[in-house]
Amino acid sequence: MYELAKQIISETEGKICKNCLGRKMSKIIEGSNNVERADKVAEELDIDLDNVDCVVCDNLFDKLDDGLYKKIDDKINMLGIEFETFLVGSKISKDIQKRDEELSEKFNLNVETIKKEVNRLIGLGIWEIYDKEAEFESQDIVFNIDLVGEPKVRIQINPLYIEGRYNKLKRGIPQTKWPCTKCKGRGCDECNHTGKQYPESVEELISEHFLKLTRGREAKFHGAGREDIDVLMLGSGRPFVLEIKEPKIRKIDLHSVEEKINEINEGKTSYHNLHVCERRRKAEIKQSSPDTYKVYNALVKCDDVIDMDKLEQITGLNEIHQQTPLRVLRRRADKVRIKHVLELSYDLIDDTSFNMRIKTEGGLYIKELISGDDGRSKPNISEILGVNAICEQLDVIEVSEK
């Protein structure tokens, strides 16, 4: 059992610290930590491993002292961070890592690397001080410890993701902040030096509250699609994820916040079922699948009297070949998309207008389905009716779960 220890000690001329020796012996000698394993070796071989100048790590482990944890605590307090989960990363001299690897290779040892031991020990120290859990998959913060020279501490604050659904109850409000078209967001007389085309958005009406509460640096809104600025979002609402970057505060009573935000924004927007979610949700809600659908209510106006026989034909609409609408060509690729109408019904208002309720696959443009968009949407309602028809008013009634 101790023959390997003798060979390692000989190879290093006895200049190896307890952490490095115990790490190399970790698959052979039992112990709760590497120092304990090294102590067993020292006792068995009657050698002194205290106060050696380690040729493997340059006594790197001496830096994991009270001074390092004070720097960590000072950084936490300076930033005013709340956290429940964390991860530790470290920067170690490449020469030290190379010597550690070469020693393992020489004796064909498949043991923990020196960097992993350093990260583990620092993580253990943080756990003991703050009673917080190390988490490898998804953590609130990451401690980056630079151990090359005098130890330095940097803290990476990971985003906070809040999922929910929103309703837009007033027309003229875009989903996200819209930069001024004249100054591109820099600020000018045209936008009253706000840098914005419109004074408020669904995004800003919620994000400003969360930025203040979390003391976050920035917010980003991820919606499951979007409605036009003149379209209402009714029913159960549209799914979204609000990403708060670098939040200092994470403990929030979301129910109370939801009530307060909805009271402030009454008549404009409302937000429901707010809850913390994982990072993957911001991508998942944007993904379209064959099972997703949307339900709309459209007010259709025609420039001539409606033929009732032709109007009945629109209920048979199914497969729609829709080329990218002219109005969004500047921001979307010009291609033909095949979408399907799932259900369609109507209520006649007068001889030139009717209300239409339509359920479709996600991604079908309703305004262009009605107007035809100069033949880019086929078939279309104007074509079927034999008159020019436009969508006078549009409301989203339902957006299915992703």
ABEGO torsion letter per residue (X at the ends): XAAAAAAAAAAAGGBBBAAAAAAAAAAABBEABAAAAAAAAAAAAGBBABGBBBAAAGGAAAABBAAAAAAAAAAAAAAGBBBABBBBBBBBBAAAAAAAAAAAAAAGBBBBBAAAAAAAAAAAAAAAAAGBBBBAABBABBBBBBABEBBBBBBBBBBBBBBBBBBBABBGBBABBBBBAAAGGAEBAAAGGAGBABABBAAAAAAAAAAAAAGBABBBBBBBEBBBAABBBBEAEBBBBBBBBGBABABBBAAAAAAAAAAAABGABBBBGBBBBBAAAAAAAABBBAABBBBBBBBBBBABBBBAAAAAAAAABBBBBBBBBAAAAAABBBBBBBBBBABBBBBBABAABBBBBBBBBBGBBAAAAAAGGGGABOBBAAAAAGBBBBBABBBBABBBBX
